[in-house]
Amino acid sequence: MPRFSHARVCTKDDGSLFSDADLAVQNALPDILSAIFPAPLLGEEMPASAQRQLWEDCQNGETPLWIADLLLTAPLTLLTDSPGSPFLLH
């Protein structure tokens, strides 16, 4: 695991850890997901204030929302106001 031995690890405000690999995946996902359905991504590595704003916009019906959390059963979830939402990618 050569990447593991060189990963830069940081601490989030809540004390949990994340690596540069986590950020790389989160930064790549919006382009990939927009090919499936155009919506902003709420990622677990984002600052809490950005997460809160995206969540509020989604709840107010202003925008659909992709949610990425690799610890969930469905690591990628799309929330929309359309029938069939949420859309889960496993």
Rosetta blueprint (number, residue, H / E / L):
1 M L
2 P H
3 R H
4 F H
5 S H
6 H H
7 A L
8 R L
9 V E
10 C E
11 T E
12 K L
13 D L
14 D L
15 G L
16 S L
17 L E
18 F E
19 S E
20 D H
21 A H
22 D H
23 L H
24 A H
25 V H
26 Q H
27 N H
28 A H
29 L H
30 P H
31 D H
32 I H
33 L H
34 S H
35 A L
36 I L
37 F L
38 P L
39 A L
40 P L
41 L E
42 L E
43 G E
44 E L
45 E L
46 M L
47 P L
48 A H
49 S H
50 A H
51 Q H
52 R H
53 Q H
54 L H
55 W H
56 E H
57 D H
58 C H
59 Q H
60 N L
61 G L
62 E L
63 T L
64 P L
65 L E
66 W E
67 I E
68 A E
69 D L
70 L L
71 L L
72 L L
73 T L
74 A L
75 P L
76 L E
77 T E
78 L E
79 L E
80 T L
81 D L
82 S L
83 P L
84 G L
85 S L
86 P L
87 F E
88 L E
89 L E
90 H L
